[in-house]
Amino acid sequence: MDTSKVILEVKNLSKVYTTKKTEVKALSGVSFTVREGETIGIVGESGCGKTTLGRSIVRGIDATGGEVLLHTEDGVIDFLKATREQMKKYRRDIQMIFQDPYASLDPRMTVFDIISEPLRYNGGMSKSEIEQAVNQIAEQVGLNKALLRRYPHAFSGGQRQRIGIARSLILQPKIIVCDEAVSALDVSIQAQIINLLEDLQREFKLTYLFISHALSVVRHISDRVLVMYLGRAVEFADTEDLFSAPLHPYTKALLSAAPHPDPDVKVSRIMLDGEVPNPADPPTGCHFHPRCPYKTAQCEREYPPFEEHGKGHFAACWNLSPDGEGSGE
């Protein structure tokens, strides 16, 4: 697996929701690259734009601007501008696992029909070929094929998430967006699903975008991590670099809030002033400045560029000193 090969580029992706009274910028100029075979963790507080980012990439919702460049055997395709025929062809390459294993499955369809629906939609396979493919993927995700004619209500949360995973894999995609894929599950079941995702990644050479608020899970599964705040990317780095030496003040506060597995270890919690701003009325300049202990006058006036500060470590902050601490004014 060539992890140096870029498989996806997200460039200046934006999403604006317009009402009669205001505009809400759910995404503002988010850019990052994804290499083949890696897992990108996407983290941030609730409302930071993680799910909007994932759904915009797969065209579950229509982005307002930017590019999602999918590297295919036919060349580089802007997924956001793909024609109907291109969508039918390249939709196979990028799939999504949804957060809620209850709401994401049609209760009126059998599990067999749910998993086989993408194959039937794309056509080109006989009934026997479809049945063979569904039975095979069910076995690979740990579902008993004898239960495939049952309806979703007969399954537990963990089993339902396995059904969702099987559905996303049936077309043999290259990229899967996992939107809080384990957050609705019990902790013991979470571990099973995480192990399953890792096994499937090795077996099928998958690339993951793993959206989560569980930092311990993100650290375990991710190769690189993208940190978001109020619709913008504020930091992006290799997982160990980000967790051991975060640069952005928001990332530091986010990591300090994560519980430590050893109760005897005292963690210095960074307390932020105020609350997450209203995305319909964001602060001027850097959106984080009202809560930042290192803010300066420049922070209040101008939004900082998302730039590289060391090999592969990107951050958007005006006041980074060499050790990553805010320098103040």
C-alpha positions in Angstrom: 0.0 0.0 0.0 1.5 3.3 -1.1 0.7 5.7 1.6 2.5 8.5 -0.2 0.0 8.5 -3.1 -2.6 11.2 -2.8 -6.1 9.8 -3.4 -8.3 12.8 -2.4 -7.8 16.5 -2.3 -10.2 18.9 -0.5 -9.6 22.5 -1.6 -11.3 25.6 -0.1 -14.5 23.6 0.6 -17.3 25.8 1.9 -21.0 25.4 2.8 -23.3 28.3 3.5 -26.9 27.9 4.6 -29.0 30.9 3.7 -32.2 32.0 5.5 -34.4 35.0 5.0 -32.6 36.8 7.8 -29.0 35.6 7.8 -26.3 33.3 6.4 -24.7 30.5 8.3 -21.2 29.5 7.2 -21.0 25.9 8.2 -17.7 25.4 6.3 -15.2 28.1 5.3 -12.3 27.3 3.0 -11.4 23.8 4.4 -8.4 22.3 2.6 -6.4 19.1 3.2 -5.1 16.0 1.3 -5.7 12.4 1.9 -3.2 9.7 1.0 -4.1 6.2 -0.1 -4.5 3.7 2.7 -4.4 6.2 5.6 -6.9 7.2 8.2 -7.6 10.9 8.7 -9.2 11.7 12.0 -11.5 14.8 12.1 -12.2 16.3 15.5 -13.7 19.3 17.2 -16.6 20.4 19.4 -20.2 19.8 18.5 -21.2 22.2 15.8 -17.7 22.7 14.4 -18.6 21.4 10.9 -17.3 17.8 11.1 -20.4 16.1 9.8 -21.1 18.9 7.2 -17.5 18.3 5.9 -18.0 14.6 5.6 -21.4 14.9 3.9 -20.2 17.6 1.5 -17.3 15.4 0.4 -19.6 12.5 -0.5 -22.2 14.9 -1.9 -24.7 14.0 0.6 -25.3 17.7 0.7 -24.3 20.2 -1.9 -21.2 22.3 -1.1 -21.4 26.0 -1.8 -17.8 26.3 -3.2 -14.5 24.6 -3.4 -13.3 21.3 -4.9 -13.2 17.7 -3.9 -10.6 16.1 -6.3 -10.8 12.4 -6.5 -7.8 10.7 -8.0 -9.0 7.9 -10.2 -7.5 5.6 -12.9 -9.1 8.0 -15.5 -7.4 11.0 -14.0 -8.4 13.6 -11.4 -12.2 14.2 -11.1 -13.8 17.1 -9.3 -16.5 15.1 -7.5 -18.5 18.3 -6.8 -18.8 19.0 -10.5 -19.2 15.4 -11.7 -22.0 14.8 -14.3 -24.8 12.3 -13.7 -22.9 9.6 -15.6 -19.6 10.4 -13.8 -21.4 10.3 -10.4 -22.8 6.8 -11.1 -19.3 5.6 -12.0 -17.3 7.3 -9.2 -19.9 7.1 -6.5 -18.6 3.5 -6.1 -15.2 4.9 -5.0 -16.4 6.9 -2.0 -19.0 5.7 0.5 -20.2 6.7 4.0 -21.0 5.0 7.3 -23.5 7.0 9.3 -23.6 7.8 13.0 -26.9 6.3 14.0 -27.2 2.6 13.2 -30.9 2.8 13.9 -31.9 5.8 11.7 -29.6 4.9 8.8 -31.4 1.6 7.9 -34.8 1.5 6.3 -37.0 -0.5 8.7 -39.2 -1.7 5.8 -36.3 -3.5 4.0 -34.7 -6.7 4.9 -31.0 -6.7 5.7 -30.3 -8.5 2.4 -32.2 -5.8 0.5 -30.4 -3.0 2.4 -26.9 -4.4 1.6 -27.7 -5.3 -2.0 -29.4 -2.0 -2.9 -26.2 -0.3 -4.2 -25.6 -3.3 -6.4 -29.1 -3.3 -7.8 -29.0 0.4 -8.4 -25.7 0.2 -10.3 -26.9 -2.8 -12.4 -24.8 -5.3 -14.3 -25.1 -8.3 -12.0 -27.4 -11.3 -11.9 -29.5 -12.2 -8.9 -27.2 -15.1 -8.1 -24.1 -12.8 -8.4 -25.8 -10.3 -6.1 -26.6 -13.0 -3.5 -23.1 -14.3 -3.6 -21.6 -10.8 -3.1 -24.0 -10.0 -0.2 -23.3 -13.4 1.5 -19.5 -12.8 1.2 -19.5 -9.3 2.6 -21.9 -10.3 5.4 -19.4 -12.9 6.4 -16.5 -10.5 6.3 -18.2 -8.0 8.6 -19.3 -10.7 11.1 -23.0 -11.1 10.1 -24.6 -14.5 10.0 -26.0 -14.9 6.5 -28.8 -17.0 7.9 -30.2 -13.8 9.4 -30.1 -11.6 6.2 -33.8 -12.0 5.5 -34.7 -10.4 8.8 -35.5 -6.7 9.3 -33.3 -4.2 11.1 -35.4 -4.1 14.3 -34.3 -7.7 15.0 -30.7 -6.7 15.4 -28.6 -5.0 18.2 -26.9 -1.7 17.7 -23.5 -3.3 17.0 -25.1 -5.7 14.5 -26.9 -2.8 12.8 -23.6 -0.9 12.5 -22.1 -4.0 10.9 -25.0 -3.9 8.4 -24.2 -0.3 7.6 -20.5 -1.2 7.1 -21.5 -4.0 4.8 -23.7 -1.7 2.8 -20.8 0.8 2.4 -18.4 -1.9 1.3 -20.5 -3.8 -1.2 -19.4 -1.6 -4.1 -15.7 -2.1 -3.2 -15.0 1.6 -2.5 -11.6 3.2 -2.1 -12.6 5.8 0.5 -15.1 5.6 3.4 -16.3 8.5 5.4 -17.1 7.3 8.9 -19.3 9.8 10.6 -19.2 9.1 14.3 -19.4 5.5 13.4 -19.0 4.2 17.0 -20.4 7.0 19.1 -23.9 5.5 19.5 -22.6 2.2 20.7 -21.6 0.8 24.1 -17.9 1.0 24.9 -17.3 -2.8 24.5 -19.1 -2.8 21.1 -17.1 0.3 20.1 -13.9 -1.7 20.4 -15.3 -4.5 18.3 -16.3 -2.1 15.5 -13.0 -0.3 15.6 -11.1 -3.6 15.3 -13.4 -4.6 12.5 -12.7 -1.3 10.6 -9.0 -1.8 11.0 -9.2 -5.4 9.8 -11.3 -4.3 6.8 -8.8 -1.5 6.0 -6.0 -3.9 5.8 -8.0 -6.5 3.8 -9.5 -4.1 1.2 -6.8 -1.3 1.3 -9.3 1.2 2.4 -8.8 4.9 3.1 -10.9 6.4 6.0 -12.0 9.8 7.0 -12.9 9.2 10.6 -15.1 11.8 12.2 -15.3 11.6 15.9 -15.4 13.5 19.2 -13.7 10.6 21.0 -10.0 11.7 21.1 -8.7 8.4 22.4 -10.4 6.5 19.5 -9.0 9.0 17.0 -5.5 8.7 18.4 -5.7 4.9 18.2 -7.0 4.7 14.6 -5.7 7.8 12.8 -2.5 8.5 10.9 -3.2 12.2 10.7 -5.7 14.4 12.5 -7.6 17.5 11.3 -8.9 19.8 14.0 -11.9 22.0 13.2 -13.4 25.1 14.9 -16.5 26.9 13.8 -16.4 25.6 10.2 -12.6 26.1 9.7 -9.6 23.8 9.9 -7.3 25.2 12.6 -4.7 22.4 12.8 -3.6 19.4 10.8 -0.7 17.0 11.6 0.5 13.5 12.1 -1.4 12.0 15.0 1.6 11.6 17.4 2.9 15.1 16.5 -0.6 16.6 17.2 -1.1 14.8 20.4 2.4 15.3 21.8 3.1 18.8 20.5 -0.1 20.7 19.5 0.4 24.1 18.1 -3.0 25.8 18.1 -4.4 27.0 21.5 -7.8 25.4 20.7 -6.2 22.0 20.0 -4.4 22.2 23.4 -7.6 23.0 25.2 -9.4 20.2 23.3 -6.7 17.6 24.2 -6.5 18.7 27.8 -10.2 18.0 28.2 -9.8 14.3 27.2 -9.8 11.9 30.2 -6.6 10.1 31.0 -6.7 6.3 31.3 -4.6 6.4 34.5 -6.7 8.0 37.3 -3.5 8.7 39.3 -2.1 11.0 36.5 -3.0 14.6 37.1 -3.9 16.4 33.9 -3.7 20.2 33.7 -7.0 21.2 32.2 -7.1 24.3 30.0 -10.3 26.2 30.7 -11.6 28.3 27.9 -13.7 31.4 28.6 -17.1 31.7 27.1 -18.9 29.4 24.7 -18.6 28.4 21.0 -19.7 31.5 19.0 -22.9 31.6 17.0 -21.9 30.5 13.4 -24.6 32.9 12.1 -22.7 35.8 13.7 -19.0 34.7 14.0 -16.4 36.9 15.6 -14.2 39.1 13.4 -10.7 38.0 12.7 -9.8 34.7 14.2 -13.0 33.0 15.3 -11.3 31.6 18.3 -10.0 34.9 19.7 -12.8 35.6 22.2 -11.9 32.4 24.1 -8.1 32.4 23.4 -5.7 33.3 26.3 -3.0 34.4 23.8 -5.1 36.8 21.6 -3.7 40.0 20.3 -5.1 42.9 18.4 -4.2 41.3 15.1 -6.2 38.2 16.1 -9.3 40.4 16.5 -8.8 42.0 13.0 -7.6 39.3 10.7 -8.1 35.6 10.2 -4.7 33.8 10.2 -3.7 31.8 7.2 -3.6 28.0 7.4 0.1 27.5 7.0 2.8 24.8 7.6 4.8 25.2 10.8 7.2 22.3 10.5 7.1 19.3 8.3 3.5 18.3 7.6 2.2 20.3 10.6 -0.3 23.0 9.6 -2.0 25.5 11.9 -4.0 28.7 11.6 -2.7 31.1 14.4 -0.9 34.4 14.4 1.0 33.8 17.6 2.8 30.5 17.6 6.2 30.5 19.3 8.8 27.7 18.5 7.5 25.5 21.3 3.9 25.9 20.2 2.9 28.3 23.0 1.0 31.4 22.2 3.4 34.3 22.4 0.9 37.0 23.4 1.3 40.6 22.4 
